[in-house]
Amino acid sequence: MQPRPSLLVGLILSLLILLICLVVSIGYGAADISASTIYEALTAFDGSADHLIIRTIRIPRSLIAILVGAAMAIAGAIMQGITRNPLADPGILGINAGAAMAVVIAVFAFGTTDPSFYAWYAFLGAGAAAIAVYFLGSLGRGGLTPLNLTIAGAAISTFLSSVTTGILIFSQRTLDEIRFWMAGSIAGRDFTIVWQVLPYITLGLILAFALGKQITTLNLGEDVAKGLGQRTAWVKVAAAFSVILLAGSAVAAAGPIGFIGLVIPHVVRLLVGVDYRWIMPYSAVFGAILLLTADIGARLLIKPQELPVGVMTALVGAPLFVYLARFKVKK
Amino acid sequence: MNKSWLVVRSRALPVSFRIDRRIPTILSILLFVTLTAMVVSVSYGEYPIPIISVIKTLLGLETGNPDYPFIINTLRLPRTLVAALVGVALAVSGTILQGITRNPLADPGIIGINAGASLAAVSLIVLFPNVPIAILPVSAFGGALAVAFLIYFLAWDKGSSPVRLILIGVGIAAVIGALTSLMVTFGEINSVSQALVWLAGSVYGRSWEEVWSVAPWFAVLVPLALGKARQLNALNLGDDVAKGLGSSLEWERGWLLAIATALTGAAVATAGTISFVGLMAPHIARQLVGSTHEGLIPVSATIGAMIVVVADLLGRSLFAPTELPCGVITAVIGAPYFIYLLVQNRKR
């Protein structure tokens, strides 16, 4: 990597901001807790109510937000990089809907009530939906244009959510079990879920970071990449694998949260340019910051009730989507 | 003048249009098939009624069984009629949208009008469970109109562009979907269950009340759409050609979008979000009669009616006694058809 001191400093600064968000997220809630108490809960745990809240509720919740935010943002960055489609996002392209349907089927058909199995079904669903949308999008006239991909994603999403709704009508038990998860939320998640998705997200992130250089090249166009001696098919397969790991485990942990994967890579590209070796780490940190902030907002807005965080991210992401559709899609 | 065209001119009324000679034949065959499907749909149920008795009862003849008129006229006929009307509305709406966006894959569901109607109706069911059912169509209609206006407004940049219309429609639909799921999450479980059936698109338990509340919309809007057929033909040739032919582009597009939205709003208000009908029907129609809208609109309307009636029949019979909403059936049929269209589209 070329030495880019300013970018490195920026990354360290954004990590600091992430840390501040983390402290606010842990401290803020139904019971407001000071930073010093948070520190004590970590270093000198005394079993008091505040310390318990921090250790069993706030910290896992905030960690999930960081993991999911980072995973979604990187998944979006990779998708935008390899399809050269400014509108790519796991939500818009139907991958979230696929993961959600697989989880609903698992709950309905196999009576899976243990969220620890959600991840496997989510991978399966995310993978199938990704392949279907990619394949369908490339069938359209002109190949994988933003328009073809978006329409294919919308159609697959419609289809999958129809089937999901069909199942939920059949079984009110499934509906009651799954509806909060379906809206996209990180409330009430505990450490078991963190440990369950952590390995997959880590693997997905490592893969993504390793592919940074290849994706930058691929983003110049498939012909250019081939001309430079890249084996594009393998890069695409590896990238898709990473997207499925990241988006699948994010959905399994937090339900289908949309628009993070859309928003973050665009913001990041404005700051760091087109080199995916820098876009990846920045996207991870910014994605984490966005989801943490959105979650704090979701807790704040209608206190003491809580909004699902998926609604918050949609409200942030939609204006950007409209902007991109207006000005960034040619023809 | 080529003999394959049929020109219709009226001395009394200021209308004239020409249609393909094939159209009357094809249209009558389709009407026959659709009516047959409707009769079969009326005859089928937990209490099966012989088809001949159905026809007799519908014609007002005596069948010797006093139960038949009640079951047919009060329970089954309105449901089937609603299915047919909704099919017509969605198909005509889809035909118009595909015409004005010049994109063969446009559909009221894909560009977000359905979503607006759903959000309005689901919010009503969940937030005000005691509101009379008659308000539902009005609110769904308002929702569809608001979203269509929003999309058109956002896609406007010194003129509306078909591609932006679709992309922005998809984006707006995603946000509205999030808000709908907010309602589903926080609602009381029974009203949420009810809202879900409605979201999936169903004609279950529809009565004459719904038929009469929705019929006026069709009576006005479908002829209006037919009257705009020539403008649709011009728009379909491309913006520049349409301008050259003297079409006031934005004005016509806005009008047609309003008609399509009103039709979708009426349909979603009556039967919830039945997806893919607006996509499939115009395509099948185009393959049968070509792409002049004078013929395309009525043929597509008939096919739409047929699709929804058959989907409802399948939904009732496949997993009896559990009923699947017909929207689930149309989605399951529609998705593969969509794939087929993408492939076809590439070859052209």
Interface residues (C-beta under 8 A of the other chain):
Chain A: L87 G91 I92 L136 L139 G140 R141 P146 L147 N148 T150 I151 A152 G153 A154 A155 I156 T158 F159 S162 V163 T165 G166 L168 I169 F170 Q172 L175 D176 R179 F180 M182 A183 G184 G258 F259 Q305 L307 P308 G310 V311 A314 L315 G317 A318 F321 V322 A325 R326 V329 K331
Chain B: N103 L105 G109 I110 L154 A155 D157 V163 R164 I166 L167 I168 V170 G171 I172 A173 A174 V175 A178 L179 S181 L182 V184 T185 F186 I189 V192 S193 L196 V197 L199 A200 S275 F276 T322 L324 P325 G327 V328 A331 V332 G334 A335 F338 I339 L342 V343 N345 R346 R348
